[in-house]
Amino acid sequence: MARRLSLITRWSALLATLLTLGIAAALALDHLWPGHTAAVFVLCLTGVLPLAILTLRSQFRPMLSLFRALEGTVTSYKDGDFSFSLHWRQNDELRDLVAAHNALGRVLREQRLELVQRELLLDTMVQHTPVAMLLVASPPTRDQAPVIVYANLAARELLHKGRKLEGHTLAAILAQATPALSEAMARGSDGLFTAPGEGEEEDVYHLARRSFSLNGRPHELLLIRQLTQELRRQEVQTWKKVIRVISHELNNSLAPLTSLAHSGAELVRRGQTERLPQILATIEERTRHLEQFILGYARFAKLPTPRPQPTAWGPFLDGLAAQMPFQVEGELPAGAAEFDAAQLAQALLNLLKNAHESGSRPEAVSLQVRRLHDMWRIDVNDRGPGMNEAVLTNALVPFYSTKRSGTGLGLALAREIAEAHGGRIMLANRSGGGLSVSLLIP
């Protein structure tokens, strides 16, 4: 590598050389024509100035070419072309500038290549995903219809018989689609809809909508996912679980009944009837338990639509306390609330029953009613062991139970009643031990 000379050193040496040459020429001419200082100055200026200009031009010419090349490469970078690189022979600051410029070009080329590969991978994934995807651009004026700017293969197959969707208006495509999709779009939010499938069956779809800004214009991404197979698999798993729970409970009840009936018949044959009342009482207890079990499933499966009626909290809670004891925390809200008293009582009795069966002391089971903005919050609290994270996650799932004789319907039924009222249910462990189940209704 050549020895490094900075621009300051080179230009200082050049100026010093020109200055020395001018002084030497002036001294020589002054020695030849003494006393003609003005003529000597003019002759030196006439001879040295063109030489200085030619020298400076020869030095500036490659630098100006370099600057024009830099301007050209920057313009190419703006256009997305990063294939250019520059070369500078001198070992000075301009060489460092060129090296940095070339390094920037290499980085941009690598990033562009990586970006292209990612875009190719993303486009491949999007095009071959089973979820139908539509990107819709809002029009610049309100009198124009939204236009589809991107659609994957699944969207083309679902909405346009495999043909291209880009450039079509969303309204025109919806006019050709199933009316259920148009109704789901009209709701303006995520949701499920059904469409005719093969044969007489209907397919279930989920519509998801997300709005965002792209290149300064509002866009909306529509995702249409078919859930038919997943729902059918889930339905089969649910039925299997229901059958297992019912079979287990029936076996637990029928096996003792068979044994007791056989024992009763044997005692009658022997004439030993003194134990028959005890056997019959046990049979009655087991049949009542089986009856309550079947009624629990029937109530869960046939929960009617709530019929809210104005109900005062005091008499309502007094009726609950007559069936399941509990302590009332705080002051009850004044006035009446609107809810289906029979259904809400059924939900709260299940929660209170769970609280008493949690291992909590009976006097530690409490109920509190509060008003939170436009919601009523009813908390059922106990001082049992609470729930771990796994149980908290699955406690509201139908047929999930940690009790040996539990059906897993108590919390699920309470959740169904709360949601039917337009509310929800929440579970949380209490500080100091115990569980708090909060039922919120409008």
N, C-alpha and C positions, 0 to 999 in steps of 0.2 A: 504494500500500500504506500502511495506517495506521502511524503511528509506533509502534515496538516499546516496550511497557511490560512489564517483568518482573513476576512474581507478587509478589515482595518489594516492589517499588515501589508496586504497586497496593494491596497490603494495608497497607503503611506509611502511604500517603496516606489510606486509609479510616479506619484507627485514629486517625491524627492529626486528621482531620476530626471524628470522634466525640468525641475527647478535647477538642478546642477547643470544640465545641458544648456539651459538658457544663460546661466551665469558665466559658464565657460565660453560660450559664443560671444557674450558681451565683452568679456575681458580680452578675448582674442581680437575682436574688431576694434576695441578701444586702443589696443596696442598698435594695430596697423594704422588707424586714423585717429591719432590723438587730437583732442579738442573738438571732435564732431560727435558729441554725446547724443544729440537728438537723432542724428542719422543712424548712429549705432543702435539706439533704442528701437527705431522703426525697423531696421534690418533684422534685429533679434526677434521682434514681435512678428514680423512677416514670416520668418523662417520657423520659429518655435510653435506659434499658435496653430498653423495647419497640422503640424506634427502631433501636437497635443490633442487636437480634435479627432484626427484619424486614430490615434491610440485609444482615446476614450470610447469612440464608436466601436472599435474592435473589441473592447472590453465589455461594452454594454450590449452588443448585438446578441451573444448567447444568453445573457440574463433576460433580455426582453423576450427572446424566443421561449425561455423557460416560463416566464410569467404568462405568455399567451397559452402555452401548453397547460399550465395550472388552471387557467380560466376555462379551457376546453374540457379538462377532466372534471372540474366541479360541475360544469353544465351537464356532462354525461352522468355524473352521480345523481343529479336532480332527475334525470330521465330514467334512472334505474339501471344504467349500464356501468358496471364496476370492473370492466375488463382491462382498463387502461392502466399503465404504469409509466413512470418517467425515469430519466437517467441524467446525472450531472457528473461531469468528469472531475471537476475541481474538488479538492478535499477541504471544504470550508462550510460556513453556516448554511449556505444554500443547499449543500449536499445533505445536511441534516434535515432541512425542510423537505427535500425531495424524498428522503428515506421515511420521514414521518407520514408524508402524503401517500407513499406506496403502501406503508403499513396500514393506514386507514383504509385504502382500497382493498387490501387483502381481508381485513376484518369485515368490511361491508360485503365482500364477495362470499365469505364463509357464512355470514349471517343470512344473506339472501338465499344461499343454497339450503341452509338449514330451514329457513322459513318456507321455501318452496316444498321441501320434503315434508314438513309438518302439514302444510296446506294440502298436499297430495294425500297424506295419511288421513287427515281429518275429512277431506272430501270423500275418500273411499269409505270411511266409517259411516259418514252421514248418508251417503248414497245407498249403502247396503244395510242400514239399520231397519228393523221391522217397524219402527215408529215413523208414521207419516209426518213430515216436517214441511211447513210452509212459512216463508218469510214474506210479509206483506208490507209494502211501503205506503205510508199515508200520502195522499195527493197534495200538491202545493196549494190548491184552492179547494174550498168546501164543495163546490159544485161538481167535482170530479170524484170518481170511485177509487177506492184503494186497489193497487195493482200488485200482483204476485211477482216478486223479483227472484225468488229461489224456491225450488221444490225438489225433493229427493225422489228416488224411484218408487218408494212405498206410497208417497202422496200421488204420484202420477197413476199408479195402478188403482188406488182407492177412489180417486176423484175424477180421472180423465181417461180411463181405459188405456193407461200406459203412454199417452201422448204428453207432449211438453206443456207445462203450465205457465212458464215464465211469460209475462206480457199480458196475460189474461186478467181481467178484473175479478176480484173476489166474489162480487155479487153474481157474475155470470157463472162461475164455477159452482157456487152454492145453489143456484137455480137448477143445476143439473144433478145435484147430489140428493141424498135422502132428506126428506123434510125434518127428520130428527136432528140432523147436523145444523140446519138453519135455526131451529129452535134453541139448540145448545149455544150457538153463536149469539143469538139474540139476548140470552141471559147475561152476557157480558162477563162471565166468570168461569172458573174451572168447573167441570161437572161430567157426569156420565150420560150417555145416550145409547139407544139401541137402534140397530138397523137390520133390515132383512138379510139373512144369511142363506146358506145352502139349504134347499128343501124348505121345510116349515119352521126351522129354527131361526132365532134371532141372535145376532152378534152384539156384544156389549163393547162399547168404546169409551175411552176417557179423553176428554178434551182439556188441554192445558194451554193457557195464554199468558205470554210475557211481553211487556212493552218496554222499549228502550230507544235511544237515539243513536242513529248511525249516519255519519257524514252530515250532521246538522239537521237530519230529517227524522221524524218519528217513525219507527217501525214496530211491527208486532210479529212475534214468533208463535205459530200455532203448532202444537204437538198433538197428534191423534194416535192413540195407542189402543190396540185391540186387546181386551181383557178376557175374552170368552174362555179360552183354554185355561188361563190362570184361575178364573172364577170357578170353572168346572172342577179343576183339581182341588181347589180349596173347599168346594162344596162336598166332594167325595171324602176329603179328609175330615170335614166336620161331621158328616153322617157316620163315618167310621167311629169317630170319637163318641158321638151320641149313642151309637149302638153298644159300644163297649161300656159306657157308663150305665145305660139302662140294663144291659145284660148282667153287669156286676151287681147292681142293686137288686134286680129280680132274683138272682141266684142267692144273694145274701138273705133274702126274705123267704123264698120258696123252700130252700133247703131246711131251715128250722121248722117251717110249717109242715113239711112232709114228715119230718122226724116226730114232731109233736102229735100229728094226726095218727101216725103209726103207734106211738106210745099210748095215746088215748084209747085206740081200738084194742090194744093188748090189755090195758087195765079193765076195760069193759068186759072183755072175754073172761078175765080172771075174777070178775066181780069186785075189783078193788077200785071203787068209784070215788074214794075220798080225795084223790089228787086231780080229779077231772076239772073242778073249778079253776085250779091254778093253771092247768094246761090250756083250758079255754081262754082264760084271761091273757095268757102269753100269746095265743093265736090271735086274739083280738088286737093286742098291742102291735103285733107285727103287721097285721092287715091294715091297721090305721096308718102305720108308718109308710107302708107301700102306697096307700091311697094318697097321703100327703105328698109323697114323692111324685106320683103321676100328676097330681093337681098342680104341682110346681112347674112341671114342664108344660102343662096345658096353659097356665097363666102366662108363661114366657112366650109361648108360640101364638097366643091369641090376645095379646095386649091390645085393647081397643084404643081408638083415638081419644086423647084427653078431652074432657068437657069442663073447662075451668068455670068455677063459680066463686063469688066473693065469700071468703071464709075468714073468721076471726082466729087469731093465733091461740088465744087462751083456751077456748073450748076444744079446739082441734088437738092441742097438746095434752089436754086433760084426758081426752079419749085414748091417746097413745099410751099415756102413763098407766091407764087402767089395764092395758094389755101387757106392757113391758115397762118395768120401773126404770126411771132415770132422773137425774138432777137437772134443773133448768139453770143455765148460767146467764147472768145479767138480766136486764129488763126486756120484756117482750115488746116488740114494736106495736105502737098504737094503730088502730084501724084494721082494715081487712086486706087480705091478699087474694088474688085470683089464681086458683089452681084446681085440679081435679083432686078433691079431698080423698077419695077412696084410693086412687093410685099413689098419691104421695104418702098416704098412711102405710100402704103396702111396702113402698120403698124404704121408709124410715123404720118400720118394724124389722125389715131384713137387716138394716144397718145396726139397729139396737141389739138384735139377736146376735149378730157377729161380735159386737162389743162385749156382751156378757159371756160369750163362748171363748173370748180371747185369753181368758185367765185373769182378767181385771177384777178388782174388788167391785161388787155391785154398786156401792155408793160412789165409786170413781167414774161410773158411766154417766156422761152428761150430754146435754143438747143445748145448743145456743143458736138463736135466730138473730140475724143482723141484716140491715138494709145497706147495700153498696151501690150507690148511684141508681141504676135502673134494674138492679138484680136483688133477689133475696138469697142470702147465704145461710144455709142450715148446716151447722157443724155437729157431728156425732163423735164424741171423744171418749177414749178409754185409757187405762193405764196398764195394758197388757204388754207383751214383748215387742209389739210393733211388727214390721215386715222388713225383710232384707230387699236388696235392689231387684233380684230376680222375681220375687213374689210381687213387689210393687209394679213391675213391668207387666205382669200377666194377670194380675188380680181381677181386672175388669173383663177378661176374655171369658166368654161363655164356656161352662163345663170345666173351668180350671179351679181346682180346690186343693188345699193342703190338708184338709181334714179327712180322716179315714172314711167317715160316713157322709162327707159333704157332696153336694151335687154340682157346685160351681155355678149356681144360678142366682144367688142372693145379690151379689154386687152387680152381676150382669143385668138383672132385672131392674135394679135401682138406676143403673146407667141408662137403660132403655126408657124408663119413665122420665128421667131428667131430660134426655134428648128429645123425647116426644113433646115435652113442654117448651122446647127451645132453649134448654139449659145444658149443663154438663156436670160431671162429677169429678172430684179430685181426691187423691189419697196422699198423705204425708205423715211421716213419723214425727212424734212430738218430742220436744226437748224434755228430758227427764224420764223418757220412756212412754210407750203407748202409741196409739194411732189416732189420727184425726181424719175423718171422711167428710168432705165438704160437698154438699149438694147445692148447686146454684140454679135458680129458675128465674125467669123474667118477673 
